[in-house]
């Protein structure tokens, strides 16, 4: 970075800091202070930043230094470590009063008609708590929250049998109990889109100046489950890209399920205690290391599928509803190119999930984790961002708002999106608007940027479903249509190559594209390129490797040409010319053995000096006698042609009977050209009358 850029970055930081001070004073913190203390204290980030916001909300280095000392002292004296619980209880007994920082859960004791508190780290249970606290802070009743609690210890003889000498004098929640969402919306108006994205990223600890625009949007996408109800997100990628960091350390409203094994009772509903599981207590339930997910219950995955689809699940005679989003994160230990060629991008999931199209279809969003850089120290910010607690609580408030219909003003979705696709895209559009434009003010161009990203994130899911489930999921060509101009725009996914394996326009003579099935059953795209030199009839082939069937197919083409070349053209010679053909497997899935017809066409193309017609894919094959063979899995083959950019398809007349199994929308995407014989195929491929 040159000095001018660096200075520009500094001035941008100063502008953002001034705007934060003016609009969100008391709700921001310098993130390097969090880092400094976090390294020596095993305490959640949101607890730390609550204290830092109180003691270090200043630009004065002396005030900050004194504040940091205060926070460290408070943590050392009052934060309860589980292994020191008895020591703290002893100090409480000696002093008669003591202040602790702990996670408090309150429950109603129906027999006594009173509320009781449970201290997570201190290990205390059934401590009486005033009714005003659970009334005012209802999350005490739903999974518990971190609090600063002033305890008194007074032993009364009369209470010896039933009572406890410990009572709560004052309880102050550390997690902000309420956020004025209108204040947030007013404050947002002071920032540009780029500034606000930088603030949001710094709030979760990242330094935006080390990231490109694409990475910023992908990191923002990780927050979607925190602002959208019942949102299902998947992110797979290399290690050290921070996939689980947000859900474990940053958000007090999410829980990270580690270790893989879980139960229906823990996750959804405990029939014995009649209590709702994690999905009823948290805004977001995240699964770390998806490869290890394992339900002890046989019906666990089915219940999860039902919940992911509808936000409800049946247990016993009752149906329960919850709003928790589901997040699945895990590592991809091989290159994405290899995964795409050999299996699917859901391969790291356990087999009962990774091959279940009904489960995967419920995934709204797939973040390409392989595009996010591995985090190094410079990727973590030292600058100002929102106190984590404030960020978490306004995200929680935004869950109540709906912006999914925002796209209707300017755009509508293309016909290839089914109901599930539409719901997923609308949820993402709404979520991105909540995160970036919580005041609801955005331009058509800004909405289009969000819409494109949302379509891509869902299409990534659909592409893998097509690979696993075939024609049931053929409609992957997602698009959106401008309500004013009626222009249709298509959105691709980067790792699929943008659908341009078969280029637009006319290729050089001797170049032909074919789509065919390989031995594994996959359908791929192959390019044949030939050269012709003066010689005595030699035939050289490159790119086939050791595949015997492919070599035999190419020999079939040459032998057919030797026997029938004069019927195609008198100028074709197989005795005074040498031919060299290079075969290219464009997707790396293995070479096809059905190469006789495309080989014949490419030999004739170079011999006659005539190019194949533009954007053409050759389908079908001929036997050694020239008999035509039908196309295997015609619908899937045509889908691959469409995905690869073909606009014209050369097809044997014998495959016409199979067109009834192909969706009409797919057939309508091509100019289908039927041939009746091998010679007819050559003439039509080269546009010879």
C-alpha positions in Angstrom: 0.0 0.0 0.0 1.5 3.4 -1.0 1.6 6.4 1.4 -1.3 8.2 -0.3 -3.6 5.1 0.1 -2.4 4.7 3.7 -3.2 8.3 4.5 -6.6 7.9 2.8 -7.3 4.9 5.0 -6.3 6.9 8.1 -8.5 9.8 7.2 -11.4 7.4 6.5 -10.9 5.9 9.9 -11.0 9.3 11.6 -14.2 10.2 9.7 -15.8 7.0 10.8 -14.6 7.4 14.4 -16.0 11.0 14.6 -19.4 9.8 13.2 -19.5 6.9 15.8 -18.7 9.3 18.6 -21.4 11.7 17.5 -24.1 9.1 16.9 -23.3 6.1 19.1 -21.3 7.5 22.1 -21.2 5.0 24.9 -22.0 2.1 22.6 -18.5 1.8 21.0 -15.2 0.4 22.1 -11.7 0.2 20.8 -11.2 -3.4 19.8 -7.5 -3.7 20.6 -8.4 -3.3 24.3 -10.7 -6.3 24.0 -7.8 -8.3 22.5 -5.4 -7.2 25.1 -7.5 -8.4 28.1 -9.1 -11.4 26.3 -5.7 -13.0 26.0 -5.5 -13.3 29.8 -9.1 -13.9 30.8 -11.3 -16.7 29.7 -14.4 -14.6 29.6 -16.8 -14.0 26.7 -16.1 -11.0 24.5 -19.5 -9.4 25.3 -18.8 -9.4 29.0 -15.4 -7.8 28.5 -16.8 -5.1 26.2 -19.6 -4.2 28.5 -17.0 -3.3 31.1 -14.7 -1.6 28.6 -17.6 0.5 27.4 -18.1 1.7 31.0 -14.5 2.4 31.9 -12.7 3.1 28.6 -15.1 5.2 26.6 -12.6 8.0 25.8 -9.8 9.0 23.4 -7.6 10.1 26.3 -4.8 7.5 26.6 -4.5 8.0 30.4 -8.2 7.5 30.9 -8.1 4.4 28.8 -5.0 3.0 30.7 -6.7 3.6 34.0 -9.9 2.0 32.6 -8.1 -1.1 31.4 -6.5 -1.5 34.9 -10.0 -1.2 36.4 -11.5 -3.8 34.1 -8.6 -6.2 34.8 -9.1 -5.7 38.6 -12.8 -6.2 38.3 -12.3 -9.4 36.3 -9.6 -10.7 38.7 -11.7 -9.9 41.8 -15.3 -10.6 40.6 -15.3 -12.9 37.6 -16.1 -16.4 38.9 -13.9 -19.2 37.7 -15.6 -22.6 38.3 -12.5 -24.0 40.0 -12.5 -21.0 42.4 -16.2 -21.1 43.4 -15.6 -22.4 46.9 -13.0 -19.8 47.6 -15.4 -17.0 46.5 -18.2 -18.4 48.7 -15.8 -18.4 51.6 -14.8 -14.8 51.0 -18.6 -13.9 50.8 -19.2 -15.6 54.1 -16.2 -13.8 55.8 -17.1 -10.3 54.4 -20.9 -10.6 54.5 -21.2 -9.2 50.9 -19.5 -9.7 47.6 -20.0 -8.8 44.0 -19.6 -11.5 41.3 -19.8 -11.7 37.5 -21.6 -14.9 36.5 -24.2 -16.3 34.1 -27.5 -16.3 35.9 -30.6 -18.4 35.0 -33.9 -17.8 36.8 -36.8 -20.3 37.0 -40.2 -20.2 38.7 -40.6 -22.6 41.6 -44.3 -23.4 41.4 -44.5 -25.1 44.8 -43.1 -22.1 46.6 -44.6 -19.6 44.1 -41.3 -17.7 43.9 -38.4 -17.2 41.5 -35.0 -18.8 42.1 -31.6 -18.1 40.5 -29.0 -20.5 39.4 -25.3 -19.4 39.1 -23.5 -21.1 36.3 -19.8 -20.9 37.5 -20.4 -20.3 41.2 -22.5 -23.5 41.3 -25.3 -22.0 43.5 -28.9 -23.1 43.0 -32.3 -22.1 44.3 -31.2 -18.6 45.4 -34.3 -16.4 45.9 -34.5 -13.5 43.5 -36.9 -10.6 43.4 -39.8 -10.8 41.0 -38.8 -7.5 39.4 -35.7 -9.0 37.8 -37.3 -11.7 35.6 -40.2 -9.4 34.8 -37.8 -6.7 33.6 -35.2 -9.0 32.1 -37.1 -11.9 30.6 -34.0 -13.6 29.1 -33.1 -14.6 32.6 -35.9 -17.1 32.2 -34.7 -18.2 28.7 -31.3 -19.8 28.9 -29.8 -17.2 31.2 -27.6 -14.1 30.8 -24.4 -12.7 32.3 -24.9 -10.4 35.2 -23.1 -8.4 37.8 -24.6 -9.5 41.1 -24.2 -8.1 44.6 -24.6 -10.9 47.1 -25.2 -10.7 50.8 -24.5 -13.5 53.3 -26.5 -13.5 56.6 -27.1 -16.6 58.6 -30.5 -16.7 60.4 -31.1 -19.5 62.8 -34.8 -19.8 62.0 -34.1 -20.4 58.3 -31.6 -23.2 59.1 -33.9 -26.0 57.7 -35.2 -24.5 54.5 -33.5 -21.3 53.8 -30.1 -20.2 52.4 -27.9 -17.5 54.0 -27.2 -16.1 50.6 -29.5 -13.5 49.0 -29.3 -11.2 46.0 -29.1 -7.5 46.9 -28.8 -6.2 43.3 -28.6 -7.8 39.9 -27.5 -5.9 36.8 -27.6 -7.7 33.4 -24.4 -7.3 31.4 -26.2 -8.1 28.2 -28.1 -5.0 27.2 -31.8 -5.7 28.0 -33.2 -3.3 25.5 -32.1 -1.3 22.4 -34.0 1.6 20.9 -34.0 0.5 17.3 -35.1 4.0 16.2 -31.8 5.4 17.6 -29.9 2.9 15.5 -31.8 3.9 12.3 -31.2 7.6 12.9 -27.5 6.9 13.6 -27.2 4.8 10.4 -28.2 7.8 8.2 -24.9 9.5 9.0 -22.8 6.8 7.3 -22.2 5.8 3.7 -22.7 2.1 2.7 -19.0 1.5 2.7 -18.5 3.2 6.1 -21.3 1.2 7.7 -19.9 -2.2 6.3 -16.5 -1.2 7.8 -18.2 -0.5 11.2 -20.1 -3.8 11.2 -16.9 -5.7 10.4 -14.9 -3.9 13.1 -17.6 -4.6 15.5 -17.0 -8.4 15.1 -13.2 -7.8 15.4 -12.2 -7.8 11.7 -10.1 -5.1 10.0 -11.9 -4.2 6.7 -8.8 -2.5 5.2 -7.2 -6.0 4.9 -10.1 -7.4 3.0 -11.4 -6.9 -0.6 -15.1 -6.1 -1.3 -16.1 -9.7 -2.0 -14.6 -10.9 1.3 -16.4 -8.1 3.2 -19.8 -9.2 1.8 -19.1 -12.9 2.6 -18.2 -12.0 6.2 -21.4 -9.9 6.5 -23.3 -12.9 5.2 -22.2 -14.8 8.3 -24.4 -12.5 10.4 -27.6 -13.3 8.4 -28.7 -16.0 10.9 -28.5 -13.5 13.7 -31.1 -11.1 12.1 -33.3 -13.6 10.3 -35.6 -16.1 12.0 -35.4 -19.7 10.9 -32.5 -19.1 8.5 -30.4 -22.1 7.5 -26.8 -21.3 6.5 -23.9 -23.5 5.5 -20.2 -22.5 5.3 -17.5 -25.0 4.4 -13.9 -24.0 3.7 -10.3 -24.3 4.8 -9.2 -24.1 8.5 -8.4 -20.7 10.2 -11.0 -18.6 8.3 -13.0 -17.9 11.4 -16.1 -19.8 10.5 -17.3 -20.5 14.1 -15.8 -17.4 15.7 -18.9 -15.2 15.4 -21.3 -17.8 16.9 -19.0 -18.8 19.7 -17.3 -15.6 20.9 -19.1 -12.6 19.5 -22.9 -13.2 19.8 -24.4 -13.9 23.2 -27.6 -14.9 21.4 -26.0 -17.9 19.6 -24.7 -21.3 20.8 -22.0 -23.4 19.2 -22.6 -27.1 19.4 -19.2 -28.7 19.3 -18.2 -32.4 19.2 -21.0 -33.4 16.8 -23.1 -35.8 18.9 -26.4 -34.4 20.0 -29.9 -35.6 20.9 -33.5 -34.6 19.9 -34.1 -33.8 23.6 -31.2 -31.4 23.8 -31.8 -29.7 20.4 -35.6 -29.7 20.2 -37.7 -31.0 23.0 -37.2 -33.1 26.2 -40.3 -35.3 26.6 -39.4 -36.1 30.2 -39.0 -32.6 31.6 -41.4 -31.1 29.0 -38.9 -28.4 28.1 -37.9 -26.9 24.8 -34.3 -27.5 23.7 -31.7 -25.2 22.2 -33.8 -24.0 19.3 -36.3 -22.5 21.8 -33.6 -20.8 23.9 -31.2 -19.3 21.4 -31.5 -17.1 18.2 -29.0 -19.2 16.4 -27.8 -22.8 16.9 -24.5 -23.4 15.1 -22.9 -26.8 14.5 -19.1 -26.9 14.4 -17.3 -29.5 12.3 -20.3 -30.8 10.4 -18.5 -34.0 9.5 -19.0 -35.2 13.1 -22.8 -34.4 13.4 -24.4 -37.5 14.9 -27.9 -37.9 16.4 -28.3 -40.6 19.0 -32.0 -40.8 18.0 -32.9 -42.5 14.7 -35.5 -39.8 13.9 -33.1 -36.9 14.7 -32.3 -35.9 11.1 -36.0 -36.2 10.0 -37.0 -33.9 12.9 -34.2 -31.5 11.9 -35.5 -31.5 8.3 -39.0 -30.7 9.5 -37.8 -27.9 11.7 -35.5 -26.4 8.9 -38.5 -26.4 6.5 -41.2 -25.0 8.8 -39.7 -23.7 12.0 -41.8 -26.3 13.9 -41.4 -29.9 15.0 -43.8 -32.5 16.4 -43.0 -34.3 19.7 -45.6 -36.6 21.2 -49.1 -35.1 20.6 -47.9 -31.6 20.4 -46.3 -29.4 17.7 -43.8 -26.9 18.9 -42.5 -23.8 17.1 -39.2 -21.9 17.5 -37.4 -19.2 15.6 -33.7 -20.2 16.0 -31.6 -20.2 12.8 -29.4 -23.2 12.0 -25.8 -22.8 11.0 -23.5 -25.6 9.7 -19.8 -24.9 9.5 -16.9 -27.3 8.7 -13.6 -27.8 6.9 -13.0 -28.7 3.3 -9.7 -30.6 3.3 -9.2 -30.7 -0.5 -9.4 -28.2 -3.3 -12.8 -27.1 -4.4 -12.0 -28.1 -8.0 -11.5 -31.7 -6.9 -14.7 -31.7 -5.0 -16.7 -30.3 -7.9 -15.3 -33.0 -10.2 -15.5 -36.0 -7.9 -18.5 -35.4 -5.6 -20.3 -32.3 -4.3 -19.6 -29.3 -2.2 -21.7 -30.9 0.6 -19.2 -33.9 0.7 -17.8 -33.0 4.2 -21.3 -33.6 5.7 -21.9 -37.0 7.2 -23.4 -39.3 4.4 -26.9 -39.3 5.8 -27.0 -35.5 5.4 -24.5 -34.9 2.5 -26.4 -37.1 0.0 -29.9 -36.4 1.3 -31.3 -33.9 -1.2 -34.4 -33.2 1.0 -32.1 -32.1 3.8 -29.8 -30.0 1.6 -32.7 -28.3 -0.2 -33.6 -26.7 3.1 -30.3 -24.8 3.1 -31.0 -21.2 2.3 -27.4 -20.0 1.9 -24.0 -21.6 1.1 -21.1 -19.2 1.8 -18.0 -20.2 -0.2 -15.6 -20.3 2.7 -12.7 -21.1 0.3 -12.8 -17.5 -0.9 -12.1 -16.1 2.6 -8.5 -15.5 3.5 -6.9 -17.4 6.3 -6.8 -15.0 9.2 -3.5 -13.6 10.4 -2.9 -11.0 13.2 -3.2 -8.1 10.8 -6.8 -9.1 9.9 -8.0 -8.3 13.5 -8.8 -4.7 14.1 -7.4 -2.2 16.6 -10.0 0.4 15.7 -13.5 1.3 17.0 -16.6 -0.8 16.6 -19.9 -1.3 18.4 -19.7 -3.0 21.8 -20.5 -6.6 21.0 -23.5 -6.5 23.3 -25.0 -3.6 21.5 -24.4 -5.2 18.1 -26.0 -8.5 19.4 -29.1 -6.8 20.8 -29.9 -4.6 17.8 -29.5 -7.7 15.6 -32.0 -9.4 17.9 -34.4 -6.5 17.6 -34.0 -6.5 13.8 -35.3 -10.1 13.8 -38.8 -8.6 14.4 -38.7 -6.6 11.2 -39.4 -7.8 7.7 -37.7 -6.5 4.5 -38.1 -9.6 2.3 -40.5 -7.9 -0.1 -38.1 -5.0 -0.6 -37.0 -6.3 -4.0 -40.6 -6.2 -5.4 -40.3 -2.4 -6.0 -37.6 -2.8 -8.6 -37.3 -6.5 -9.6 -39.0 -9.8 -9.8 -37.4 -13.3 -9.8 -37.0 -15.5 -12.9 -39.0 -18.6 -13.6 -36.3 -21.0 -12.7 -36.7 -20.3 -9.0 -39.1 -22.6 -7.2 -40.9 -21.8 -3.9 -38.0 -22.9 -1.7 -35.5 -20.9 -3.9 -37.8 -17.8 -3.7 -38.1 -18.0 0.1 -34.3 -18.4 0.5 -33.5 -15.4 -1.7 -36.2 -13.2 0.0 -34.8 -14.1 3.4 -31.3 -13.2 2.3 -32.3 -9.9 0.7 -34.2 -9.0 3.8 -31.3 -10.0 6.1 -28.7 -8.0 4.1 -31.0 -4.9 4.2 -31.3 -5.2 8.0 -27.5 -5.5 8.4 -26.5 -2.8 5.9 -29.5 -0.5 5.5 -31.4 -0.9 8.8 -33.1 2.5 8.2 -34.7 1.0 5.1 -33.1 3.6 2.8 -31.3 2.2 -0.3 -31.1 2.8 -4.0 -32.1 0.4 -6.9 -28.4 -0.3 -7.6 -27.7 -1.1 -3.9 -30.6 -3.5 -3.9 -29.4 -5.1 -7.1 -26.0 -5.7 -5.5 -27.7 -7.5 -2.6 -30.0 -9.5 -4.9 -27.1 -10.8 -7.1 -25.3 -12.1 -4.0 -28.4 -13.7 -2.6 -29.2 -15.5 -5.8 -25.6 -16.7 -6.0 -25.7 -18.1 -2.4 -28.9 -20.1 -3.1 -27.8 -21.2 -6.6 -24.7 -22.8 -5.0 -27.0 -25.0 -3.1 -29.1 -25.8 -6.1 -26.0 -26.6 -8.3 -25.0 -29.3 -5.8 -28.6 -30.6 -5.6 -28.6 -31.0 -9.4 -25.4 -32.9 -9.2 -26.8 -35.2 -6.5 -30.5 -35.4 -7.6 -30.5 -35.0 -11.4 -33.4 -33.6 -13.3 -35.5 -32.9 -10.2 -33.3 -29.9 -9.7 -32.5 -29.0 -13.3 -33.7 -25.4 -13.0 -30.4 -23.8 -11.7 -30.3 -20.8 -14.1 -31.3 -18.2 -11.6 -32.3 -14.8 -12.9 -34.0 -11.5 -11.9 -36.0 -9.2 -14.1 -36.0 -5.4 -14.0 -39.6 -4.2 -13.5 -39.0 -1.1 -15.7 -37.0 -2.4 -18.6 -38.2 -6.1 -18.4 -34.5 -7.0 -19.0 -33.6 -10.4 -17.5 -30.2 -10.8 -15.8 -28.7 -14.3 -15.0 -26.5 -14.9 -12.0 -23.9 -17.7 -12.0 -21.6 -19.1 -9.2 -17.9 -18.4 -9.7 -16.7 -22.0 -9.1 -18.9 -23.3 -11.8 -16.9 -21.4 -14.4 -19.6 -18.9 -15.3 -21.3 -21.2 -17.9 -18.9 -20.3 -20.7 -17.1 -23.6 -21.4 -18.6 -23.4 -24.9 -17.9 -19.9 -26.2 -20.2 -17.6 -28.1 -19.5 -17.2 -31.8 -17.7 -19.2 -34.5 -14.6 -21.2 -33.5 -11.6 -22.0 -35.7 -11.9 -24.8 -38.3 -11.1 -28.1 -36.6 -12.6 -27.1 -33.2 -15.7 -29.0 -31.9 -17.4 -29.2 -28.5 -19.3 -32.3 -27.4 -21.3 -33.2 -24.3 -21.2 -36.9 -23.3 -21.4 -39.3 -20.4 -18.3 -40.8 -18.8 -17.8 -44.2 -17.1 -18.7 -42.7 -13.6 -22.1 -41.7 -15.0 -21.3 -38.0 -14.9 -21.9 -35.9 -18.0 -19.1 -33.6 -19.1 -18.0 -31.1 -21.8 -15.1 -32.0 -24.1 -13.2 -29.9 -26.7 -11.6 -31.5 -29.8 -9.0 -29.5 -31.8 -7.4 -30.8 -34.9 -4.6 -29.9 -37.2 -3.9 -31.2 -40.8 -0.4 -31.4 -42.3 1.0 -32.8 -45.6 1.9 -36.4 -45.1 1.1 -40.0 -45.7 -2.0 -40.6 -43.6 -0.6 -40.7 -40.0 -3.2 -40.1 -37.2 -1.9 -38.8 -33.9 -4.0 -38.3 -30.8 -3.1 -36.3 -27.6 -5.1 -35.9 -24.4 -6.7 -39.4 -24.3 -4.2 -40.8 -21.9 -4.5 -44.6 -21.6 -8.2 -44.9 -22.1 -8.6 -47.7 -24.6 -12.3 -47.2 -25.4 -11.7 -43.5 -26.3 -8.8 -44.5 -28.6 -11.1 -47.1 -30.3 -13.8 -44.5 -30.8 -11.3 -42.2 -32.5 -10.1 -45.1 -34.7 -13.8 -45.7 -35.6 -14.1 -42.1 -36.8 -10.9 -42.4 -39.0 -12.0 -45.7 -40.5 -15.4 -44.4 -41.3 -13.9 -41.3 -43.0 -11.5 -43.6 -45.0 -14.5 -45.6 -46.2 -17.0 -42.8 -46.7 -15.0 -39.6 -47.1 -15.7 -39.3 -50.8 -19.5 -39.2 -50.1 -18.9 -36.2 -47.8 -16.4 -34.3 -50.1 -14.0 -35.2 -52.8 -11.4 -32.9 -51.3 -11.0 -35.0 -48.2 -7.9 -37.1 -48.3 -6.8 -39.7 -45.7 -3.7 -40.8 -47.6 -1.8 -37.6 -48.4 -2.5 -35.7 -45.2 -1.5 -36.3 -41.5 -4.1 -35.5 -38.8 -3.4 -34.5 -35.2 -6.3 -34.3 -32.7 -6.1 -33.0 -29.2 -8.8 -34.1 -26.8 -9.5 -31.9 -23.8 -11.6 -32.8 -20.8 -12.8 -29.3 -19.8 -14.1 -30.3 -16.3 -11.6 -32.9 -15.3 -14.1 -35.7 -14.8 -12.4 -38.3 -17.0 -12.5 -38.9 -20.8 -15.7 -40.0 -22.5 -15.5 -43.1 -24.8 -18.2 -41.7 -27.1 -16.0 -39.7 -29.4 -16.4 -41.2 -32.9 -19.0 -38.7 -34.2 -17.3 -35.5 -32.8 -14.0 -36.9 -34.1 -15.4 -37.4 -37.5 -16.8 -33.8 -37.5 -13.5 -32.2 -36.4 -11.6 -34.2 -39.1 -14.0 -33.0 -41.8 -13.9 -29.4 -40.4 -10.1 -29.1 -40.7 -10.0 -31.0 -44.0 -12.6 -28.7 -45.6 -11.3 -25.6 -43.8 -14.9 -24.9 -42.5 -15.8 -23.9 -39.0 -18.6 -25.6 -37.0 -21.6 -23.3 -36.6 -21.6 -21.0 -33.6 -22.2 -22.0 -30.0 -22.7 -25.7 -31.0 -22.7 -28.8 -28.8 -22.5 -32.2 -30.5 -24.6 -35.0 -28.9 -24.8 -38.6 -30.0 -22.5 -41.3 -31.3 -22.0 -43.7 -34.3 -20.9 -47.3 -34.3 -18.2 -48.7 -36.5 -20.7 -49.3 -39.3 -22.0 -45.7 -39.0 -25.2 -46.6 -37.1 -26.5 -43.8 -35.0 -26.8 -44.2 -31.2 -29.3 -42.5 -28.9 -28.1 -40.0 -26.3 -28.0 -41.3 -22.7 -29.9 -39.3 -20.1 -31.0 -36.7 -22.7 -32.5 -34.2 -20.2 -29.3 -34.1 -18.1 -27.2 -33.8 -21.2 -29.2 -30.9 -22.4 -29.0 -29.2 -19.0 -25.1 -29.5 -19.2 -25.3 -28.0 -22.7 -27.2 -25.0 -21.3 -25.0 -24.6 -18.3 -21.9 -24.7 -20.6 -23.1 -21.9 -22.9 -24.4 -23.9 -25.9 -27.2 -22.3 -27.9 -27.4 -24.9 -30.7 -27.5 -28.7 -30.2 -26.8 -31.4 -32.8 -29.0 -34.3 -31.9 -29.7 -37.8 -33.6 -33.2 -38.2 -34.8 -33.5 -41.4 -32.8 -33.4 -39.2 -29.6 -36.5 -37.3 -30.7 -38.7 -39.9 -28.8 -37.0 -39.0 -25.5 -37.9 -35.3 -25.7 -41.1 -35.9 -23.8 -39.0 -36.5 -20.7 -37.3 -33.1 -21.0 -38.9 -30.0 -19.4 -40.4 -27.7 -22.1 -38.5 -24.7 -20.7 -35.2 -26.5 -21.2 -36.0 -27.5 -24.8 -37.0 -23.9 -25.5 -33.4 -22.7 -24.6 -31.9 -24.3 -27.8 -32.0 -24.5 -31.5 -32.2 -28.3 -31.8 -30.7 -29.6 -35.1 -31.5 -33.3 -35.9 -29.4 -35.5 -38.1 -30.3 -38.8 -39.8 -26.8 -40.2 -40.5 -23.2 -39.5 -39.8 -22.8 -37.7 -43.1 -25.9 -35.6 -42.3 -24.4 -34.7 -38.9 -21.2 -33.5 -40.6 -23.1 -31.3 -43.1 -25.3 -29.8 -40.4 -22.5 -29.2 -37.9 -20.4 -27.4 -40.6 -23.4 -25.5 -42.1 -23.0 -27.2 -45.5 -26.1 -27.2 -47.6 
